[in-house]
Amino acid sequence: MFLTISTTGDEQHPATDLGFLLYKHPDNPFSTKLSYGTAHVLYPEADARRCTAALLLEVDAVALVRKGKGKGRGGAPDAALAQYVNDRPYAASSLLAVALSGVFSSAMKGVCRARPDLPGQARPLRVEVPALPARGGPELVRRLFEPLGWTVTAEPVPLDTEFPEWGASRYVRLALDSTALTVAEALRHLYVLLPVLDDAKHYWVSSDEVDKLLRAGEGWLPGHPEQKLITSRYLSRRWSLTRQATERLELVRLAEADDSEVETIDNAVEAETGTEEKPAPLAEQRRDAILTALTRSGAARVLDLGCGQGQLVQRLLKDPAFTEIVGVDVSVRALTIAARRLKLDRMGERQASRVTLLQGSLAYTDRRLAGYDAAVLSEVVEHLDLPRLPALEYAVFGAARPRTVVVTTPNVEYNVRWESLPAGHVRHGDHRFEWTRAQFRAWAEEVAGRHGYTVAYEPVGPDDPEVGPPTQMAVFTLTVAKEAKAA
């Protein structure tokens, strides 16, 4: 089986830059042994105007079976023979996906030490797979690849060219074209979707496949219209793993709600006040209020849970009183943007030692988050479905147990003051709910009572005598008796 990746260029941006991205030099054919055969990388053409890299995979069917990785055909009489005589050596499948991940691992991660400017650049790409199993036919191929920015050509392969009346086989000749994707994005799409189309894997699917799926699907899978089908097939229809992946993808989608949209709404609403002297943006007022609460608590080691793109972490770094700041988010993409915002790669050693960015879900307990002075949940809770809140509550208040927890969330009563917000609408399309002041206080009192905290409330933004402030904030403090008991 084989696959080709081609690109075009010119003298200023030569197509042979593809060699840097793939970490494979066009002049040096590459081969490596895999557990089920041998992978070769070579370049049929390589000049400034056009460059093509080919991945050729020679599958050893005997070795595949001997290592316990061959897939039989159930109870068929020729099941034993089917393990040796099948389409694995010839048609793109999970074998080719694993080879892509092994041979082009740095390219899939978007890493290029020799030319760090290249991985982030979209370029003209053409991917060709001569024989691709497609359970669902050309239509499914288009449904999977077109939403990702590919122009898809999927030609059915006839069962027999001499007997066209026999119809088409389940294989297609695939060609993908794009000018808007990076090489890393292209490889991650192929890594996930090749085995999805084949609807089979050559190895046992365990729980670590969920992590692989989420890593390769970062940035595109949470919003893909065929996410359920992709997740189910990639995980070999294992119900427990599919459910776990679906839940984590939902958390990623919620976390990737862009904070800049919220700030845009805040600014637009504030512009309606008509005051000559414009107040600070509401997002900035929130950060000021959080900073004041943390300073008052005496916290030095702080968690920003659901840190997003790092705006609050950036503010905390400016105050030397905060000696350790940890930003946590489920989205790798958001953490990457946060690292760029903070300029971590150019930060001095002393300053860099104060900040850490961690990938993690707030719906699961995490030992890394225990022992901190304070934690912040700023505009986070409203992005979760209400049935998921108890899991977050236990992870933060029950397991991590910081001495102080600061929670901010919109006050839905204030929405009537914003003419640009249609009646009955929440402030952001990704908000699952927005609480009244009474609802927020009822939730906060229950949480505090269950986990041994006291709670106080503060307004953020102008405190309207009728509808209250635009943002409501609760500051939870761990009681001494409960803290001693936990210790």
N, C-alpha and C positions, 0 to 999 in steps of 0.2 A: 504494500500500500504506500502511497505517497501523497504529498501535498506541496503546493508551491505558493510562495508569497512574492509578489512583484511590486516594484515601485518605479516611478519615473522621476527625472530631475533635469538639471542643466549644469553648466560649468560652475555656477556660483553655489548651487545646492545639489551636488552630484547624487545620483541614485545609489551609488556605492556606499552612501552613509548607512544603508541597510545593514552592511557588515558590522559597523560599530554597534548598531542597536541589537543585533542578534548575537554579538560576541563571537562571530564566526567569520574569518577572513575569506574573501572570495577566491584568493589564490591558494588556499590550503584546505583541501577536502577534509572533513571531520568525520570520525567514526567513534562510536562508543557501544560497549556491551550493555545490554539490559537483561533483566531476568528472563525475558521471553524472546530474545532475539538480538538484533543489532540495528542501531540507528545510524544513518549516514546523512550528512549535510553537505551539499555541493551547490555550485552556482552555474547553471547552464549558460547564463549571460551576466556580464558585469561590466558596465561602463558608465560614464557620467549621465547618459540619457535613460538607460533602463538597466535595472538589476533584478534578477530573480534568484531566490534561494529555494532549494528543494529539500524537503525532509523525506528521505526514503527509509521505510521501516521493513526490515526483513524479519518475519515472525517464524520462530521455531515452534511449530505446533506440538512436537513431542516434548520439548522443554516446558511448554505452557501447561501440558497435562501433568507431567511428572512433578511439577511444583504445586499441584493441587489447585491450579487456577483455570483449568478448562471447564467449560460449561456443557453439560450433557443436554439431552433432549427429553428429559422426563423419563417416561416408561417405554419409549419407542424401542422396538426390537434392535435397531441399529444404534442405540444410544452410545455404546462404547466406541463404535467407529466414528460417530458424529463428533466426538471430542478431537479427533485427529483430522477428519476431512470436513472442513467448513469454510466459511468466507473470511476468517480472521486474517489470513496472510494477504488478502487482496482488497478488502473494503475498509474504509475509515471507520473507526470505532473507538471504544474507550482505550484500546491499546495505543492508538495514535495520539489521543488526548494525553495519556500519561507520558508518551515520548515527547510531546510538545513541552510539557511541564518540566521534564528532566533536562532536555537539550537546550531549551530557551528559558531557563528559570529566571535569569537576570532580566531578560527582555520582558517577561511577563510582569515582573515587579516594577518595570519602568526605570531600571537602573542602568546607567552608562557612565562609568568612571572616566573613560577617555574623552567623552564628549557629553558632559552633563546637560548641555542645552538641547540635545536631540530628543530624548524620550517624551517630552511634553509637546512636541510639535506634531500636529496632524499632517499627513502627507497622502498623496495618491497611492492607493493600495488595491491590488487585485489578488484574491486568493482563489486557487483552483483545486478542487478535489475530484479526480476522475471517477471514483466509485464510492458513493456514500449511501449506506442503508438509510432509508427514510420511511419509517413506519408512520404513515400519515400522508405520504406523498409530497409532491412539489408544493402543494398549498400550505402544508405545515412548515416546510422549509422557509417559505416566504413569511409566514406568521411569526416565526422565531427570529429571523435575521433583519427583516425590514424595519421593525421598530427601533433597531439599534443603529440605523443610519446606513445600512447596506443596500445597494441595488442588487437584486438577486436574479440569477439565471439558473434554473433547476430543470434540466432536461431528463425525462424518464429514460432509463436504459431498457431497451427491449429484451425480452426473455431470449429471443433468438433472432438474429438479423435475417436468417434465411426463411423464417416463418413468422412474419410480422403479425399474422392473425392470432398468434398466441398472446399478444398484448405486451404490456410493460411489466418489468420486474419491480421489486421493491427498492431498487437502487436508482440514484440520480447522478448525473454529472453536474457538479456544483461550481458556479463561478460567482464570486462576491466582489463588488466594486464599491469603493468609497473614497472621498477626498476629505472627509471630516473627522477621521479617526486616527489615533496613534497606533503604532505597532503593538504596544502593550495591550491596548483595548482590544485590538483584533485577536491577539493570541488568547486573551481571557474569554472572549466570546466563543472561540473555537473549542477551548478546553472544556467548557460546560456543555455546549450545544451538540458537539459530535456524539458523545454517548447518549444524549437525550434523544437524538434522532434515531440512533440505533436501538434505543430502548433496551439496552442490555449492558452489563459490565462483566469483564473477564475476571474480576476478583471479588472477594467478600466485602460487602459494604458495611462498615462499622461507624460508630459515632463520630470519628474524626472526619468523615466525609462531609458532615455538616459544616465544619470549620473551613474545609477546602472550598465548598460551594459558596459560602459567604465571602471568602477572600476573593475568589475569582469573579463573583457577581457584584462586588463593590461598585457602586455608582450606577448600575444599570438594572440589576435583577429586582430590587424592591419595587420599581415602578413598571416592570415589564407586563404587558397585558396577558402573557401566557405564563406568569410566574408559578401558578399552581401546577400546571402540567410540567414545567421545567423542574421544579422541586421534586415532584413525585417521581418522575422518570430518573432523574439524576441519582436519587437515593433508592433506586430499584424498588419503588413502591412500598418501602418499609414504613408503615403507618407512624410508628413512634418517632422515627427520625424526621419524617416529613412534617409532622406537627411541630417538633422542636425547631426545625428550620423556618417554618412559616411564622412562628411566634417571634423568632429573632429578626426575621426580615421585616416584620411589622414594626418592631422597636426601632430598627434602623431607619425605616421610612419616616417614622415620627421624629426621630432625632435629627434627620436631615432637613426638617422644615427650616428654611433660611431665616435666621434672626434679623437679617437686613429687611425682610418684608415687614416684620413686626415694627421695626424702627421707622420704616416708611409710612406705615399706617399711623404710628404715634405722631410723626412730624406733620402729616397731612391734617390730622385732627387738631393739633395744636395751632396750626395756621388758621383754623376757623375761629379762634377766640377773638381775633381782631385787635389784640392789644398791640400797642406801639412797640413795647419792649418784649420781644419773644422770649419765653422761658426756655430753659435747657430742655433738650429732647427727653421724653419720658424714660427712655431706656437709660439715659445718663443719670436721671434722678433716681432710678432704681439702683443703679450701681453705687451711687453716693449713699443711699439709705443702707444698703447692705454693708458697705465699708464702715459706716458709722456703727452699725450693730455689732460687727465683728470686733472693731476697736474697743467698744464698750465692754465686750465679753472678755477681753484680754487674750484672745486667741492668737497663737503664733503659727500653728500648723493647721492649714485650712484645705478642705476638699471643695472643689467646684464640681458638683455632680450634674452631668448634662451640660458640660462646659461649652458645647458647640464650637464656634470658631474662635473662642479664646478672648472675648472682649473683657470679661471680668477678671480672668487670669492676668491680663495685661495691666489692668488697674491695680490689682493686688501687688504685682511686682514692683510698682513704683513706691510702695510703702515698706521700708526696711523692717518694720515691726513684724511683718509676716515672713518668718524665716523659712517656711516650707509650704509650697503651694502645689497641689495636685489637681490637674484637670482630668476628668473622666467623661468619656462619651462612647456610645456604642458604634458611632460612625467613624471609620478610619479616614474617610474623606474629610470630615469636619476636623479631625485631629491634624491632618496634613495641612489644612488651611490655617489652623491655629498655630502650628509650628512656624509657618511662613509669616504670619502676623507678628509673632513674638521674635522672629529672626533668631531662632534657636541655633542655627548653624553658624551665626556670627556673634553670638552672645559670649561675653567673657566667662571664664571658668567659674568665678565666684558667683556671678549672677545665675549662670546655668544650673549650678548646684541647688538653687532654691526652687526650681520648677521641674515638674514631671508631668508628662501627658500619658494617660493610660487608656487603653481600649477595654471597655467592659459594659455590661448591661446592668442597669439599676434594678432590674426585676429579679436578680439573683444575688445571694450573699457572696461577699468577696473579702477574703482575709486581708487583702492588701489595703483595705479601707479602714481597718480597725485602729484605734489608738490616737485619732486626731482630735485637736481641740474643737474644731468647728467644721460644719458642712453647710453648703449652700445649695438649695434647689430653686434656682431663679427661672421662672416661667417654664417649668418642666412638667408639673403634675397634670396640667390641662391637656397635654399632648398624649396622655395615656387613656385607654378605655377604663371606665370606672372599675370593672372587675379585676384589672391589673394593679390597682392602687394598693391593695393589701400586701402584695409581694414587694413593692417598692417600700412601703411603710416598714415591713419587717427588716428588709435589707439595710435600711438606713438607721431606723430607731431601735430595732431589736438586735441587729448583728454588729454593725459598725459602731453605734452608740457614741457619737461625739458629744462633748459636753454642751455644745450649742449647735442648733440647727436653725437656719434662716430659710424660710419658704416665702416666695412671692408668687402671686397669680392674679390674673385680671379680675376686676370687680364688674360683673355683668350689669349691675344696676347703673353704672356710669355710662353705658353704651348709648343711652338715649340723648346724652349731651353731644354726641358726635353726628353731625348732619350727614357726613360722608358714609356712615355705616347704615345700611338698610335695616329696617326694623326686623327683629327676629334673627339677625345674623350675628355670628361670633366674630371676634376681631381678626382671626386668622383661619384660613380654610382647613388647617390641620388640627385645630382645637377640637377635642372630643366633648368638652363641656366648658362652661364658664360659670363660676359660683357667685351667688349673692353673698353679701357679708355674713348673713346668718348661716348659710350653708357652709361657708369656709370655716367659720368659728365652730360650728358643730363638729366638723371633721377634725379640726385641730384639737379640740377638747378631748375627743375620743382617743386620738393618737397619743396625746400627752398622758391621759389617764392609764392607757394600757402599758405604756413603756416607762413610766416614772419621770416624766418631764412636767415642768410648769410652762405656761405659754402666755405671751403678751403680744398685743397687736399694735401695728403702727400704720398710718396712712402713707402712701407714696404718691406724690403729685398733689394737685389742688384738691382739698377736702370739701366737696360740695355739701352744704347743709342738708340737702334733700336726698342725694343719691350716693354720697360718700366719695372716696378718692378713685382715680382710674385704676390704681394697683393697690392691692391689699397685701400686707406683709405680716407674717407671724414669726416670732422669735421664741424657739423652744430652749429651755434650760434644764439640764439633767439635775434632778434633786440629789442632795448629798446622801440621803439615806439609801436611795435606790442605787446610786453610783457605788456606794460602799458595799452593798449587797452583791452587785455584779462583780466587783473586784474580788 
